[in-house]
Amino acid sequence: MRLKALAQLWSRGLPGGIGWTDVLHEAILRVLDGSRVWPLGVPILAFLSGVMRSLCDDYWRRVRSEQRLLVSRDDPGQHGVSSDPVDELADPERVALAVAGLAEVFRLFAGDRVVLQIIDGLANGLTARDICRAYGISDIDYDTARRRMRRALLRHQRNWSTP
């Protein structure tokens, strides 16, 4: 179930009909064929999540590259170069999906101060220990809030994907 949830998370919004099962199966295939090596000491879920994230990032990069080629063919004077630095980071559809997802996460946890502090700390690249120090959260409260987050997100994911 966790691998499914992670695959759904990473593959959300991928164009071209690529679904979460495709991403999960490709990640497992890459591990089995040896092109992705599982480092010692890394939990399997974290490792496979990283492989899936990498696969999705590669796919988005390929899609953007193809879009630039199409633009350069249509307008030879542009040479596929974007004048907008935001466009170099992500296409508008992906940005819109990210913004909508982030808004939904904040709506989902609007009344939970500890969860919002954890999200803020993670967004700023802090470790769990740093988050606890910065916001005065105990280890137990941190772990409890993370479990609450995980359950709420999985529950929300099931409700969102059900017609």
C-alpha positions as CSV (number, residue, x, y, z in Angstrom):
1,M,0.0,0.0,0.0
2,R,2.8,2.4,0.8
3,L,4.5,1.8,-2.5
4,K,1.2,2.4,-4.3
5,A,0.7,5.7,-2.4
6,L,4.3,6.8,-3.2
7,A,3.8,5.9,-6.9
8,Q,0.6,7.8,-7.0
9,L,2.2,10.8,-5.4
10,W,5.1,11.0,-7.8
11,S,3.1,10.2,-10.9
12,R,0.3,12.6,-10.3
13,G,-0.3,14.8,-13.4
14,L,2.1,13.0,-15.7
15,P,1.0,13.5,-19.3
16,G,0.9,10.8,-22.0
17,G,-1.3,8.3,-20.1
18,I,1.5,7.2,-17.8
19,G,0.0,6.0,-14.5
20,W,1.3,5.2,-11.1
21,T,1.5,1.4,-12.0
22,D,3.8,2.2,-14.9
23,V,6.1,4.3,-12.6
24,L,6.1,1.6,-9.9
25,H,6.8,-1.2,-12.4
26,E,9.5,0.7,-14.1
27,A,11.2,1.5,-10.8
28,I,11.2,-2.2,-9.8
29,L,12.4,-3.2,-13.3
30,R,15.4,-0.7,-13.0
31,V,16.3,-2.2,-9.6
32,L,16.1,-5.8,-10.9
33,D,18.1,-5.1,-14.0
34,G,20.8,-3.4,-12.0
35,S,20.6,0.0,-13.5
36,R,19.5,1.4,-10.0
37,V,21.6,0.0,-7.1
38,W,20.1,-0.2,-3.7
39,P,22.6,1.4,-1.3
40,L,23.3,-0.4,2.0
41,G,21.5,1.2,5.0
42,V,18.7,2.9,2.9
43,P,15.2,1.7,3.7
44,I,13.6,0.0,0.7
45,L,10.6,2.4,0.6
46,A,12.8,5.4,0.6
47,F,15.0,3.9,-2.1
48,L,12.1,3.0,-4.4
49,S,10.5,6.4,-3.7
50,G,13.7,8.0,-4.9
51,V,13.8,5.9,-8.0
52,M,10.2,6.7,-8.8
53,R,10.8,10.4,-8.3
54,S,13.8,10.3,-10.6
55,L,11.9,8.4,-13.3
56,C,9.1,11.0,-13.1
57,D,11.6,13.9,-13.2
58,D,13.3,12.3,-16.3
59,Y,9.9,12.0,-18.0
60,W,9.0,15.6,-17.3
61,R,12.4,16.7,-18.6
62,R,11.8,14.7,-21.8
63,V,8.4,16.2,-22.3
64,R,9.8,19.7,-21.9
65,S,12.6,18.9,-24.3
66,E,10.1,17.7,-26.9
67,Q,8.0,20.8,-26.4
68,R,11.1,23.0,-27.0
69,L,11.9,21.1,-30.2
70,L,8.3,21.6,-31.5
71,V,8.5,25.3,-30.7
72,S,11.9,25.6,-32.5
73,R,10.5,23.9,-35.5
74,D,7.5,26.2,-35.6
75,D,9.6,29.4,-35.0
76,P,13.1,28.9,-36.1
77,G,14.1,32.3,-34.8
78,Q,13.4,31.2,-31.2
79,H,15.8,28.2,-31.1
80,G,13.8,26.6,-28.3
81,V,15.1,29.2,-25.8
82,S,12.7,30.4,-23.2
83,S,12.9,34.0,-22.0
84,D,10.9,33.1,-18.8
85,P,13.2,31.6,-16.1
86,V,10.1,30.0,-14.4
87,D,9.5,28.0,-17.6
88,E,13.0,26.5,-17.2
89,L,11.9,25.0,-13.9
90,A,8.5,23.5,-14.8
91,D,5.8,23.9,-17.4
92,P,2.7,25.8,-16.5
93,E,0.5,22.7,-16.2
94,R,2.9,21.1,-13.7
95,V,3.2,24.4,-11.7
96,A,-0.6,24.7,-11.6
97,L,-0.9,21.1,-10.4
98,A,1.7,21.7,-7.7
99,V,0.0,24.9,-6.5
100,A,-3.4,23.2,-6.4
101,G,-1.9,20.2,-4.5
102,L,-0.2,22.5,-2.0
103,A,-3.4,24.5,-1.5
104,E,-5.3,21.2,-0.9
105,V,-2.7,20.1,1.7
106,F,-2.9,23.5,3.6
107,R,-6.7,23.2,3.5
108,L,-6.6,19.7,4.8
109,F,-4.4,20.6,7.7
110,A,-5.7,24.2,8.3
111,G,-6.5,23.5,12.0
112,D,-3.4,21.6,12.9
113,R,-0.6,23.9,14.0
114,V,2.0,21.2,14.6
115,V,1.4,19.7,11.1
116,L,1.7,23.1,9.5
117,Q,4.9,23.7,11.4
118,I,6.3,20.4,10.2
119,I,5.3,21.2,6.6
120,D,7.0,24.6,6.8
121,G,10.2,23.0,8.3
122,L,10.3,20.4,5.5
123,A,9.7,23.0,2.9
124,N,12.7,24.9,4.3
125,G,14.9,21.8,4.1
126,L,15.1,21.2,7.9
127,T,15.6,17.8,9.4
128,A,13.2,16.3,11.9
129,R,15.5,17.3,14.8
130,D,15.8,20.9,13.5
131,I,12.0,21.2,13.1
132,C,11.5,20.0,16.7
133,R,14.1,22.5,17.9
134,A,12.8,25.4,15.8
135,Y,9.2,25.0,16.8
136,G,9.5,23.5,20.3
137,I,7.9,20.2,19.2
138,S,8.7,17.1,21.2
139,D,9.8,13.9,19.4
140,I,6.6,12.2,20.4
141,D,4.4,15.1,19.1
142,Y,6.4,15.1,15.9
143,D,6.0,11.4,15.3
144,T,2.3,11.6,16.2
145,A,1.8,14.5,13.8
146,R,3.6,12.7,11.0
147,R,1.3,9.7,11.4
148,R,-1.7,12.0,11.4
149,M,-0.4,13.6,8.2
150,R,0.2,10.2,6.5
151,R,-3.2,8.8,7.5
152,A,-5.0,12.0,6.4
153,L,-3.2,12.2,3.1
154,L,-3.8,8.5,2.3
155,R,-7.5,8.9,3.3
156,H,-7.8,12.0,1.1
157,Q,-6.0,10.3,-1.8
158,R,-8.5,7.4,-1.7
159,N,-11.5,9.8,-1.5
160,W,-10.1,12.0,-4.3
161,S,-9.4,9.1,-6.7
162,T,-12.8,7.5,-6.2
163,P,-15.4,8.7,-8.7
